[in-house]
Amino acid sequence: MKIEQATFVISNTDYKKCPQPDKPEYAFIGRSNVGKSSLINMLTGKSTLAKTSQKPGKTQLINHFLINDSWYLVDLPGYGWAQASKADKEKWTQMTRTYLRHRENLLCVFVLIDSRHEAQNVDLEFMQWLGESQIPFAIIFTKADKQSKTRTVQNVEAIQTKMLEFWEELPVSFTTSAVSNEGKEEILSYISSLNETYTKV
């Protein structure tokens, strides 16, 4: 699949105010500063579609983008540490989890994990919550260009080994670089295959 069109639709704090759930939808989420905005811009080929920032916690709303007039890409607030008050972080968490539980056309949540680090409890706990909530997800390991390929493979395998302590089966995963476009075709192909399974609710 090639993305020909990517347009911003709406930002809000309430899943009930999201666009009509008449198209397949994919949400992107991860720890603050994991490279989410850069990844979204890489996938869509639009360098300024999602706002990037060196300051963690930039995304604070549910942001919908319409892709090729046929599916939605959703940029969600990060979880974990951010330069924000405890009250704000709790508000974002509640907003995000309510959206994830109730958005009926959501086909997959892409959980972004920084490939440079070992397994982080905040990532493991969030994925555990997705599993317990029966919300389908896949993993995107980001920033592969920041280290050697060998190191990336080692870190990814270590995280997956840690996950197997709690999971019987690992979710689909992708390794990416927003700089080199690594993983772009694989992720878009995966989304395309899921689009084919979508039926309006």
Backbone as ProteinMPNN parsed JSONL, in Angstrom:
{"seq_chain_A": "MKIEQATFVISNTDYKKCPQPDKPEYAFIGRSNVGKSSLINMLTGKSTLAKTSQKPGKTQLINHFLINDSWYLVDLPGYGWAQASKADKEKWTQMTRTYLRHRENLLCVFVLIDSRHEAQNVDLEFMQWLGESQIPFAIIFTKADKQSKTRTVQNVEAIQTKMLEFWEELPVSFTTSAVSNEGKEEILSYISSLNETYTKV", "coords_chain_A": {"N_chain_A": [[0.836, -1.199, 0.0], [0.448, 2.227, -0.789], [0.635, 5.426, 0.59], [-1.259, 7.961, -0.463], [-2.696, 10.134, 0.33], [-3.009, 12.027, 3.257], [-4.647, 13.43, 5.792], [-5.331, 15.747, 8.388], [-7.983, 15.353, 10.716], [-9.475, 15.67, 13.223], [-9.051, 16.686, 16.654], [-9.54, 15.612, 19.967], [-10.873, 15.012, 23.309], [-12.589, 13.046, 23.939], [-13.868, 9.933, 23.212], [-16.373, 9.643, 22.137], [-16.716, 11.772, 20.541], [-15.19, 11.33, 18.383], [-14.516, 10.728, 14.841], [-17.155, 9.326, 12.786], [-17.491, 5.822, 13.241], [-16.895, 4.343, 10.776], [-14.902, 3.407, 9.221], [-11.902, 1.407, 8.999], [-9.559, 1.539, 11.727], [-6.475, 2.59, 13.224], [-4.401, 2.79, 15.981], [-1.669, 4.591, 17.397], [0.724, 4.386, 19.893], [2.882, 4.942, 22.721], [5.674, 5.049, 25.054], [6.52, 8.275, 26.363], [8.388, 10.314, 24.158], [9.261, 8.283, 22.454], [9.479, 8.347, 19.782], [7.205, 8.516, 18.26], [5.744, 10.492, 16.746], [7.603, 11.028, 14.714], [7.691, 8.518, 13.496], [5.039, 8.261, 12.535], [5.024, 10.363, 10.691], [6.943, 9.397, 8.95], [5.699, 7.037, 7.97], [3.503, 8.089, 6.601], [4.664, 9.776, 4.811], [4.6, 12.449, 5.125], [6.159, 15.109, 6.341], [5.471, 16.87, 8.364], [3.072, 16.076, 9.454], [2.365, 14.847, 11.944], [3.11, 16.394, 15.016], [6.39, 16.846, 16.035], [8.621, 16.716, 18.85], [11.192, 17.615, 21.152], [10.524, 17.614, 23.691], [9.123, 15.526, 26.023], [5.764, 14.2, 26.115], [4.276, 15.753, 24.379], [2.028, 15.206, 22.728], [-1.285, 15.44, 23.568], [-3.874, 14.876, 23.104], [-6.531, 12.962, 21.489], [-5.799, 12.286, 18.323], [-6.991, 12.343, 15.103], [-6.304, 11.175, 11.832], [-7.095, 11.058, 8.426], [-6.53, 8.587, 6.093], [-5.839, 8.101, 2.745], [-8.539, 8.389, 2.23], [-9.771, 6.156, 3.246], [-9.082, 4.864, 5.654], [-8.415, 5.327, 9.187], [-5.766, 6.846, 10.949], [-4.556, 7.09, 14.174], [-3.165, 9.215, 16.494], [-2.068, 8.903, 19.66], [-1.861, 10.125, 23.095], [1.288, 9.807, 24.81], [2.434, 7.341, 27.212], [3.679, 6.864, 30.57], [6.624, 8.608, 31.739], [6.372, 12.13, 31.636], [6.703, 15.64, 31.123], [4.631, 16.8, 32.949], [1.826, 17.395, 35.128], [0.777, 15.158, 37.773], [-1.973, 14.914, 37.836], [-2.689, 15.675, 35.225], [-1.473, 13.624, 33.749], [-2.884, 11.401, 34.68], [-5.378, 12.066, 33.704], [-4.934, 11.944, 30.921], [-4.356, 9.216, 30.708], [-6.791, 8.005, 31.482], [-8.48, 9.034, 29.484], [-7.303, 7.926, 27.17], [-7.447, 5.124, 27.627], [-10.196, 4.753, 27.819], [-10.978, 5.407, 25.233], [-9.605, 3.325, 23.821], [-10.906, 1.055, 24.792], [-13.541, 1.369, 23.892], [-13.733, 2.129, 21.213], [-15.139, 1.07, 18.435], [-14.383, 0.453, 15.808], [-11.698, 0.071, 15.841], [-8.964, -1.61, 14.77], [-6.353, -2.381, 15.366], [-3.824, -1.739, 17.782], [-0.848, -0.075, 17.682], [1.927, -0.517, 19.488], [4.585, 1.348, 20.457], [7.996, 0.821, 21.032], [11.13, 1.709, 22.275], [13.94, 0.621, 20.689], [16.446, 0.713, 21.731], [16.601, 0.198, 24.38], [16.331, -1.939, 27.316], [13.667, -4.184, 28.367], [10.967, -2.309, 29.574], [9.101, -1.729, 32.501], [6.782, -0.158, 32.327], [6.008, -0.394, 29.664], [5.577, -3.175, 29.462], [3.517, -3.506, 31.311], [1.491, -1.966, 30.166], [0.995, -3.366, 27.773], [0.159, -5.75, 28.882], [-2.235, -4.9, 29.994], [-3.645, -4.302, 27.62], [-3.863, -6.897, 26.58], [-5.407, -8.18, 28.578], [-7.689, -6.685, 28.296], [-8.517, -7.527, 25.896], [-7.77, -6.269, 23.515], [-6.602, -5.977, 20.32], [-3.15, -5.875, 19.388], [0.015, -4.749, 18.035], [3.608, -4.682, 17.971], [5.912, -2.042, 17.57], [9.213, -1.599, 17.154], [11.262, 1.072, 17.659], [13.651, 3.525, 16.352], [15.873, 2.148, 15.278], [18.047, 2.942, 13.818], [19.741, 4.211, 15.523], [21.66, 2.662, 16.655], [23.797, -0.275, 16.319], [22.85, -2.913, 14.039], [23.093, -5.442, 15.119], [22.958, -4.918, 17.864], [20.347, -3.947, 18.045], [18.859, -6.225, 17.337], [19.563, -7.898, 19.472], [18.456, -6.508, 21.673], [15.719, -6.481, 21.011], [15.163, -9.223, 21.001], [15.648, -9.762, 23.686], [13.617, -8.326, 24.962], [11.382, -9.649, 23.924], [11.807, -12.177, 24.995], [11.449, -11.591, 27.679], [8.747, -10.946, 27.611], [7.63, -13.425, 27.072], [7.546, -14.61, 29.497], [5.126, -14.031, 30.459], [3.344, -14.177, 28.402], [1.74, -16.461, 26.194], [1.982, -16.457, 23.495], [3.672, -14.406, 21.184], [2.966, -11.067, 20.048], [2.558, -9.725, 16.681], [5.416, -8.089, 15.333], [7.475, -5.247, 14.452], [10.475, -3.773, 13.223], [11.835, -0.57, 13.149], [12.974, 2.464, 11.507], [12.796, 5.862, 11.505], [14.432, 7.435, 10.077], [15.715, 5.985, 8.0], [13.563, 4.797, 6.806], [13.128, 2.15, 7.354], [11.091, -0.658, 7.856], [8.752, 0.528, 7.013], [7.312, -0.347, 4.643], [6.564, -2.898, 5.496], [4.866, -2.426, 7.715], [2.782, -0.912, 6.522], [1.864, -2.78, 4.704], [0.887, -4.696, 6.455], [-1.204, -3.268, 7.667], [-2.784, -2.911, 5.396], [-3.555, -5.555, 4.898], [-5.14, -6.041, 7.133], [-7.139, -4.169, 6.702], [-8.557, -5.398, 4.687], [-10.003, -7.268, 6.021], [-11.932, -5.94, 7.325], [-15.21, -5.188, 8.33], [-18.067, -3.174, 8.341], [-19.503, -2.155, 11.416]], "CA_chain_A": [[0.0, 0.0, 0.0], [1.122, 3.519, -0.806], [-0.212, 6.49, 1.113], [-1.348, 9.085, -1.39], [-3.34, 11.256, 0.989], [-3.062, 11.96, 4.716], [-5.159, 14.724, 6.225], [-5.794, 15.859, 9.765], [-9.441, 15.432, 10.789], [-9.969, 16.265, 14.463], [-8.432, 16.348, 17.939], [-10.489, 15.769, 21.053], [-10.583, 14.277, 24.538], [-13.722, 12.158, 24.196], [-14.014, 9.006, 22.086], [-17.707, 9.811, 21.565], [-16.64, 12.869, 19.575], [-14.328, 10.908, 17.276], [-15.265, 10.577, 13.592], [-18.03, 8.166, 12.695], [-16.681, 4.604, 13.165], [-17.292, 3.654, 9.549], [-13.693, 3.01, 8.504], [-10.937, 0.764, 9.891], [-8.779, 2.522, 12.481], [-5.245, 2.084, 13.827], [-3.893, 3.755, 16.959], [-0.237, 4.529, 17.686], [0.955, 4.827, 21.264], [4.145, 4.475, 23.294], [6.208, 5.909, 26.099], [6.885, 9.617, 25.923], [9.662, 10.471, 23.447], [9.657, 7.02, 21.823], [9.626, 8.57, 18.346], [5.905, 8.247, 17.655], [5.427, 11.469, 15.699], [8.533, 10.806, 13.599], [7.261, 7.299, 12.816], [3.814, 8.57, 11.793], [5.417, 11.173, 9.533], [7.642, 8.505, 8.021], [4.732, 6.133, 7.332], [2.616, 8.822, 5.7], [5.431, 10.571, 3.865], [4.303, 13.856, 5.403], [7.154, 15.413, 7.371], [4.927, 17.694, 9.451], [1.707, 15.66, 9.768], [2.317, 14.769, 13.406], [4.061, 17.346, 15.585], [7.496, 16.242, 16.77], [9.146, 17.592, 19.894], [12.189, 17.056, 22.056], [9.91, 17.632, 25.024], [8.173, 14.43, 26.184], [4.409, 14.554, 26.496], [3.756, 16.771, 23.47], [0.692, 14.812, 22.327], [-2.165, 15.43, 24.734], [-5.236, 14.652, 22.643], [-6.767, 11.89, 20.521], [-5.662, 12.97, 17.027], [-7.39, 11.505, 13.968], [-5.879, 11.508, 10.474], [-7.729, 10.221, 7.414], [-5.527, 8.118, 5.147], [-6.36, 7.632, 1.444], [-10.011, 8.405, 2.297], [-10.268, 4.795, 3.484], [-8.863, 4.387, 7.026], [-7.952, 6.34, 10.133], [-4.574, 6.697, 11.773], [-4.807, 7.859, 15.393], [-1.993, 9.538, 17.313], [-2.532, 8.976, 21.044], [-0.872, 10.614, 24.071], [2.211, 8.809, 25.322], [2.278, 6.964, 28.607], [4.96, 6.919, 31.263], [7.075, 9.916, 32.204], [6.242, 13.314, 30.787], [6.792, 16.874, 31.907], [3.258, 17.215, 33.21], [1.402, 17.091, 36.493], [0.187, 13.839, 37.989], [-3.385, 15.002, 37.464], [-2.777, 15.663, 33.768], [-1.125, 12.29, 33.261], [-4.009, 10.518, 34.982], [-6.447, 12.438, 32.774], [-4.593, 11.376, 29.611], [-4.485, 7.763, 30.809], [-8.213, 7.678, 31.47], [-8.987, 9.362, 28.153], [-6.769, 6.964, 26.215], [-7.965, 3.776, 27.869], [-11.618, 4.754, 27.464], [-11.006, 5.328, 23.764], [-9.178, 2.004, 23.376], [-11.919, 0.058, 25.156], [-14.856, 1.577, 23.298], [-13.713, 2.488, 19.788], [-15.566, -0.203, 17.841], [-13.743, 0.19, 14.516], [-10.25, -0.016, 16.065], [-8.512, -2.955, 14.401], [-5.058, -2.712, 15.953], [-3.048, -0.717, 18.468], [0.587, -0.243, 17.493], [2.645, -0.089, 20.68], [5.958, 1.685, 20.089], [9.002, 0.569, 22.063], [12.47, 2.143, 21.873], [14.771, -0.58, 20.537], [17.758, 0.897, 22.37], [16.529, -0.066, 25.815], [15.807, -3.225, 27.759], [12.233, -4.153, 28.65], [10.553, -1.353, 30.59], [7.864, -2.173, 33.153], [5.624, 0.602, 31.871], [5.597, -1.011, 28.397], [5.055, -4.511, 29.748], [2.238, -3.366, 32.009], [0.487, -1.477, 29.22], [0.643, -4.465, 26.873], [-0.616, -6.686, 29.689], [-3.593, -4.341, 30.071], [-4.27, -4.523, 26.317], [-4.218, -8.303, 26.487], [-6.518, -8.45, 29.487], [-8.862, -5.992, 27.757], [-8.77, -8.167, 24.599], [-7.58, -5.27, 22.463], [-5.517, -6.446, 19.447], [-2.038, -4.937, 19.241], [1.29, -5.167, 17.46], [4.709, -3.895, 18.531], [6.859, -1.405, 16.652], [10.481, -1.224, 17.8], [11.688, 2.292, 16.974], [15.002, 4.09, 16.456], [16.877, 1.129, 14.97], [19.214, 3.583, 13.216], [20.542, 4.824, 16.585], [22.633, 1.698, 17.146], [24.103, -1.31, 15.336], [21.788, -3.885, 13.787], [23.274, -6.528, 16.081], [22.449, -4.464, 19.152], [18.892, -3.887, 17.937], [18.359, -7.608, 17.381], [19.745, -8.391, 20.836], [17.485, -5.856, 22.545], [14.383, -6.961, 20.659], [15.046, -10.6, 21.489], [15.587, -9.727, 25.154], [12.272, -7.874, 25.32], [10.45, -10.721, 23.6], [12.019, -13.23, 25.989], [10.79, -11.123, 28.902], [7.304, -11.04, 27.4], [7.227, -14.83, 27.096], [7.315, -15.006, 30.882], [3.723, -13.759, 30.759], [2.519, -14.408, 27.22], [1.91, -17.75, 25.527], [2.317, -16.175, 22.095], [4.085, -13.019, 20.981], [2.246, -10.349, 18.991], [3.312, -9.319, 15.497], [6.295, -6.963, 15.647], [8.21, -4.616, 13.358], [11.614, -2.946, 13.612], [11.734, 0.59, 12.27], [13.802, 3.668, 11.607], [12.167, 6.996, 10.825], [15.469, 8.057, 9.249], [15.981, 5.183, 6.803], [12.29, 4.204, 6.345], [13.063, 0.725, 7.668], [9.836, -1.124, 8.425], [7.589, 1.246, 6.462], [6.534, -1.202, 3.748], [6.011, -4.018, 6.253], [3.74, -1.949, 8.517], [1.682, -0.552, 5.637], [1.333, -4.028, 4.165], [0.112, -5.309, 7.528], [-2.442, -2.496, 7.76], [-3.569, -3.233, 4.205], [-4.15, -6.886, 5.072], [-6.21, -5.921, 8.118], [-8.231, -3.439, 6.06], [-9.337, -6.329, 3.883], [-10.852, -8.073, 6.913], [-12.843, -5.035, 8.025], [-16.62, -5.06, 7.951], [-18.698, -2.136, 9.154], [-20.291, -2.658, 12.544]], "C_chain_A": [[0.875, 1.256, 0.0], [0.16, 4.581, -0.297], [-0.144, 7.69, 0.177], [-1.88, 10.339, -0.698], [-3.38, 11.027, 2.498], [-3.464, 13.337, 5.225], [-5.623, 14.675, 7.674], [-7.309, 16.049, 9.777], [-9.892, 16.17, 12.047], [-9.109, 15.831, 15.645], [-9.492, 16.52, 19.014], [-10.087, 14.92, 22.253], [-11.638, 13.224, 24.842], [-13.938, 11.251, 22.989], [-15.38, 9.158, 21.401], [-17.731, 10.92, 20.513], [-15.698, 12.548, 18.411], [-15.163, 10.811, 15.996], [-16.156, 9.342, 13.62], [-17.194, 6.895, 12.503], [-17.024, 3.753, 11.942], [-16.109, 3.269, 8.67], [-12.756, 2.31, 9.477], [-9.997, 1.793, 10.503], [-7.594, 1.852, 13.171], [-4.671, 3.156, 14.735], [-2.415, 3.507, 17.223], [0.011, 5.131, 19.063], [2.287, 4.276, 21.758], [4.573, 5.388, 24.418], [6.561, 7.274, 25.514], [8.27, 9.621, 25.287], [10.182, 9.182, 22.799], [9.861, 7.173, 20.32], [8.33, 8.355, 17.579], [5.583, 9.204, 16.504], [6.325, 11.287, 14.476], [8.132, 9.566, 12.801], [6.018, 7.558, 11.976], [4.14, 9.387, 10.548], [6.145, 10.333, 8.486], [6.652, 7.616, 7.271], [3.889, 6.852, 6.292], [3.353, 9.612, 4.628], [5.176, 12.054, 3.999], [5.158, 14.304, 6.586], [6.615, 16.223, 8.54], [3.509, 17.291, 9.841], [1.496, 15.594, 11.279], [3.416, 15.679, 13.961], [5.122, 16.619, 16.399], [8.047, 17.243, 17.776], [10.206, 16.866, 20.696], [11.636, 16.969, 23.476], [8.891, 16.504, 25.14], [6.796, 14.938, 26.577], [3.77, 15.599, 25.605], [2.312, 16.467, 23.066], [-0.198, 14.684, 23.559], [-3.619, 15.143, 24.37], [-5.307, 13.4, 21.77], [-6.802, 12.558, 19.146], [-5.966, 12.014, 15.878], [-6.86, 12.07, 12.644], [-6.557, 10.539, 9.513], [-6.701, 9.891, 6.33], [-6.205, 7.549, 3.895], [-7.888, 7.569, 1.414], [-10.596, 7.045, 2.668], [-10.024, 4.26, 4.89], [-8.286, 5.509, 7.884], [-6.67, 5.905, 10.836], [-4.778, 7.616, 12.979], [-3.519, 7.984, 16.204], [-2.482, 9.778, 18.74], [-1.455, 9.553, 21.965], [0.03, 9.481, 24.551], [1.892, 8.448, 26.763], [3.654, 6.965, 29.262], [5.328, 8.354, 31.591], [6.823, 10.999, 31.159], [6.314, 14.525, 31.7], [5.391, 17.45, 32.087], [2.897, 16.811, 34.63], [0.809, 15.691, 36.572], [-1.27, 13.827, 37.555], [-3.562, 14.956, 35.95], [-2.486, 14.283, 33.206], [-2.245, 11.291, 33.525], [-5.179, 10.795, 34.041], [-6.184, 11.845, 31.392], [-4.77, 9.863, 29.611], [-5.944, 7.338, 30.729], [-8.817, 7.909, 30.095], [-8.57, 8.299, 27.133], [-7.381, 5.587, 26.4], [-9.461, 3.684, 27.561], [-11.78, 4.653, 25.956], [-10.68, 3.902, 23.294], [-10.224, 0.933, 23.673], [-13.166, 0.156, 24.281], [-14.87, 1.883, 21.805], [-13.938, 1.233, 18.952], [-14.892, -0.546, 16.516], [-12.218, 0.099, 14.625], [-9.775, -1.445, 15.801], [-7.21, -3.356, 15.074], [-4.453, -1.494, 16.637], [-1.577, -1.02, 18.218], [1.299, 0.357, 18.706], [4.104, 0.131, 20.303], [6.886, 1.499, 21.278], [10.371, 0.958, 21.508], [13.408, 0.931, 21.859], [16.126, -0.463, 21.233], [17.776, 0.466, 23.832], [16.028, -1.473, 26.116], [14.322, -3.071, 28.072], [11.921, -3.204, 29.803], [9.209, -1.802, 31.18], [6.635, -1.455, 32.623], [5.111, 0.066, 30.535], [4.939, -2.365, 28.64], [3.68, -4.443, 30.396], [1.135, -2.887, 31.064], [0.054, -2.59, 28.273], [-0.156, -5.529, 27.611], [-2.066, -6.201, 29.795], [-4.329, -4.524, 28.744], [-4.729, -5.964, 26.171], [-5.418, -8.657, 27.349], [-7.811, -7.806, 28.998], [-9.269, -6.533, 26.394], [-8.757, -7.146, 23.455], [-6.399, -5.709, 21.593], [-4.401, -5.402, 19.334], [-0.848, -5.592, 18.564], [2.361, -4.254, 18.044], [5.548, -3.303, 17.406], [8.082, -0.985, 17.461], [11.084, -0.068, 17.005], [13.191, 2.559, 17.13], [16.11, 3.061, 16.219], [18.148, 1.736, 14.395], [20.161, 4.171, 14.263], [21.613, 3.899, 17.139], [22.893, 0.657, 16.063], [22.926, -2.273, 15.188], [21.864, -5.03, 14.793], [22.689, -6.155, 17.439], [20.927, -4.398, 19.148], [18.291, -5.28, 18.066], [18.45, -8.161, 18.808], [18.692, -7.801, 21.777], [16.063, -6.341, 22.274], [14.171, -8.377, 21.189], [14.937, -10.647, 23.011], [14.199, -9.304, 25.627], [11.251, -8.977, 25.051], [10.581, -11.887, 24.582], [11.341, -12.87, 27.305], [9.276, -11.259, 28.769], [6.814, -12.485, 27.509], [7.103, -15.383, 28.509], [5.838, -14.86, 31.239], [2.785, -14.108, 29.603], [2.799, -15.786, 26.63], [2.379, -17.557, 24.085], [2.65, -14.706, 21.952], [3.243, -12.352, 19.891], [3.157, -10.111, 17.784], [4.197, -8.137, 15.879], [7.054, -6.496, 14.412], [9.362, -3.82, 13.95], [11.711, -1.796, 12.621], [12.82, 1.632, 12.508], [13.107, 4.776, 10.829], [13.15, 7.695, 9.896], [15.644, 7.317, 7.927], [14.725, 4.572, 6.173], [12.214, 2.697, 6.574], [11.729, 0.394, 8.32], [8.588, -0.502, 7.823], [6.711, 0.333, 5.615], [5.859, -2.33, 4.513], [4.785, -3.595, 7.069], [2.549, -1.614, 7.631], [1.055, -1.779, 4.99], [0.455, -4.741, 5.192], [-1.234, -4.589, 7.694], [-3.358, -2.814, 6.579], [-4.266, -4.58, 4.35], [-5.292, -6.857, 6.089], [-7.408, -5.166, 7.543], [-9.15, -4.376, 5.285], [-10.286, -7.165, 4.731], [-11.972, -7.242, 7.531], [-14.25, -5.084, 7.448], [-17.248, -4.038, 8.886], [-19.576, -2.747, 10.229], [-21.647, -1.95, 12.577]], "O_chain_A": [[1.893, 1.331, 0.689], [-0.999, 4.627, -0.71], [0.891, 8.343, 0.048], [-1.558, 11.461, -1.09], [-3.747, 9.944, 2.954], [-2.704, 14.297, 5.099], [-6.224, 13.699, 8.123], [-7.858, 16.798, 8.968], [-10.602, 17.172, 11.962], [-8.516, 14.752, 15.636], [-10.265, 17.478, 18.973], [-9.088, 14.201, 22.215], [-11.587, 12.579, 25.89], [-14.162, 11.73, 21.877], [-15.522, 8.838, 20.221], [-18.65, 10.997, 19.698], [-15.444, 13.399, 17.559], [-16.392, 10.813, 16.063], [-15.922, 8.419, 14.4], [-16.278, 6.889, 11.681], [-17.398, 2.587, 12.07], [-16.282, 2.858, 7.522], [-12.806, 2.591, 10.674], [-9.676, 2.8, 9.874], [-7.684, 0.716, 13.637], [-4.476, 4.296, 14.314], [-1.964, 2.363, 17.266], [-0.433, 6.24, 19.36], [2.762, 3.255, 21.262], [3.913, 6.387, 24.703], [6.859, 7.401, 24.326], [9.207, 9.012, 25.805], [11.388, 9.011, 22.618], [10.35, 6.259, 19.657], [8.352, 8.047, 16.388], [5.195, 8.77, 15.42], [5.862, 11.382, 13.34], [8.221, 9.56, 11.573], [5.948, 7.123, 10.827], [3.596, 9.132, 9.474], [5.977, 10.539, 7.284], [6.763, 7.464, 6.055], [3.593, 6.302, 5.232], [2.75, 10.064, 3.655], [5.495, 12.831, 3.099], [4.894, 13.909, 7.722], [7.237, 16.26, 9.602], [2.806, 18.067, 10.488], [0.574, 16.204, 11.82], [4.524, 15.719, 13.426], [4.808, 15.874, 17.328], [7.955, 18.455, 17.583], [10.13, 15.654, 20.896], [12.222, 16.324, 24.346], [7.888, 16.516, 24.427], [6.658, 15.95, 27.266], [2.823, 16.267, 26.019], [1.467, 17.363, 23.06], [0.097, 13.917, 24.475], [-4.494, 15.166, 25.235], [-4.283, 12.851, 21.364], [-7.73, 13.308, 18.84], [-5.285, 11.003, 15.701], [-6.955, 13.267, 12.376], [-6.588, 9.334, 9.761], [-6.09, 10.779, 5.735], [-7.031, 6.639, 3.978], [-8.463, 6.785, 0.66], [-11.78, 6.797, 2.438], [-10.679, 3.302, 5.298], [-7.748, 6.495, 7.379], [-6.522, 4.756, 11.254], [-5.133, 8.784, 12.82], [-2.879, 6.99, 16.548], [-3.215, 10.732, 19.001], [-0.267, 9.478, 21.65], [-0.409, 8.339, 24.683], [1.166, 9.167, 27.448], [4.673, 7.057, 28.578], [4.457, 9.216, 31.709], [7.037, 10.799, 29.963], [6.025, 14.443, 32.893], [5.021, 18.446, 31.466], [3.574, 15.992, 35.251], [0.394, 15.118, 35.565], [-1.746, 12.85, 36.976], [-4.464, 14.289, 35.444], [-3.17, 13.822, 32.292], [-2.524, 10.431, 32.688], [-5.884, 9.875, 33.629], [-7.093, 11.306, 30.762], [-5.269, 9.29, 28.643], [-6.288, 6.416, 29.99], [-9.576, 7.077, 29.596], [-9.385, 7.835, 26.337], [-7.79, 4.953, 25.427], [-9.936, 2.649, 27.095], [-12.621, 3.901, 25.462], [-11.397, 3.342, 22.465], [-10.404, 0.005, 22.884], [-13.782, -0.861, 23.963], [-15.94, 1.892, 21.195], [-13.025, 0.424, 18.784], [-14.836, -1.716, 16.14], [-11.527, 0.054, 13.607], [-10.142, -2.373, 16.521], [-6.981, -4.539, 15.327], [-4.552, -0.37, 16.144], [-1.115, -2.12, 18.519], [1.278, 1.568, 18.922], [4.783, -0.803, 19.877], [6.602, 1.956, 22.385], [10.724, 0.573, 20.394], [13.637, 0.3, 22.891], [16.869, -1.442, 21.312], [18.838, 0.378, 24.448], [15.387, -2.112, 25.282], [13.785, -1.964, 28.045], [12.531, -3.283, 30.87], [8.302, -2.203, 30.451], [5.571, -2.057, 32.482], [3.904, 0.07, 30.295], [3.878, -2.659, 28.092], [2.789, -5.226, 30.068], [-0.007, -3.34, 31.146], [-1.137, -2.739, 28.002], [-1.051, -6.145, 27.032], [-3.003, -6.993, 29.696], [-5.512, -4.864, 28.739], [-5.835, -6.231, 25.701], [-6.333, -9.349, 26.904], [-8.901, -8.319, 29.253], [-10.241, -6.068, 25.8], [-9.608, -7.162, 22.566], [-5.282, -5.802, 22.102], [-4.664, -4.207, 19.203], [-0.722, -6.815, 18.525], [2.054, -3.176, 18.553], [5.854, -3.974, 16.42], [7.997, -0.127, 18.34], [11.382, -0.212, 15.819], [13.887, 1.917, 17.917], [17.152, 3.097, 16.873], [19.214, 1.125, 14.469], [21.269, 4.587, 13.925], [22.393, 4.303, 18.002], [22.273, 0.702, 15.001], [22.112, -2.423, 16.1], [20.84, -5.527, 15.263], [22.016, -6.96, 18.083], [20.287, -4.754, 20.137], [17.333, -5.488, 18.81], [17.522, -8.812, 19.288], [18.105, -8.522, 22.584], [15.296, -6.583, 23.206], [13.124, -8.685, 21.758], [14.215, -11.48, 23.559], [13.67, -9.866, 26.586], [10.357, -9.209, 25.865], [9.586, -12.507, 24.954], [10.739, -13.719, 27.963], [8.602, -11.648, 29.723], [5.706, -12.733, 27.985], [6.612, -16.495, 28.702], [5.353, -15.476, 32.188], [1.587, -14.308, 29.801], [3.947, -16.225, 26.572], [3.087, -18.399, 23.533], [1.98, -13.854, 22.536], [2.854, -13.002, 18.921], [4.374, -10.279, 17.868], [3.783, -7.278, 16.658], [7.247, -7.249, 13.458], [9.248, -3.262, 15.041], [11.674, -2.006, 11.409], [13.476, 1.669, 13.549], [12.86, 4.64, 9.631], [12.744, 8.462, 9.023], [15.712, 7.936, 6.865], [14.804, 3.911, 5.138], [11.323, 2.037, 6.04], [11.29, 1.093, 9.233], [7.477, -0.959, 8.096], [5.504, 0.245, 5.84], [4.717, -2.685, 4.222], [3.786, -4.313, 7.112], [1.42, -1.989, 7.949], [-0.153, -1.812, 4.755], [-0.58, -5.314, 4.853], [-2.273, -5.232, 7.843], [-4.567, -2.968, 6.75], [-5.428, -4.729, 3.971], [-6.289, -7.561, 5.929], [-8.555, -5.482, 7.857], [-10.363, -4.174, 5.233], [-11.263, -7.71, 4.218], [-12.86, -7.785, 8.188], [-14.445, -5.029, 6.234], [-16.984, -4.044, 10.089], [-20.294, -3.719, 9.994], [-22.467, -2.227, 13.453]]}, "name": "protein", "num_of_chains": 1, "seq": "MKIEQATFVISNTDYKKCPQPDKPEYAFIGRSNVGKSSLINMLTGKSTLAKTSQKPGKTQLINHFLINDSWYLVDLPGYGWAQASKADKEKWTQMTRTYLRHRENLLCVFVLIDSRHEAQNVDLEFMQWLGESQIPFAIIFTKADKQSKTRTVQNVEAIQTKMLEFWEELPVSFTTSAVSNEGKEEILSYISSLNETYTKV"}
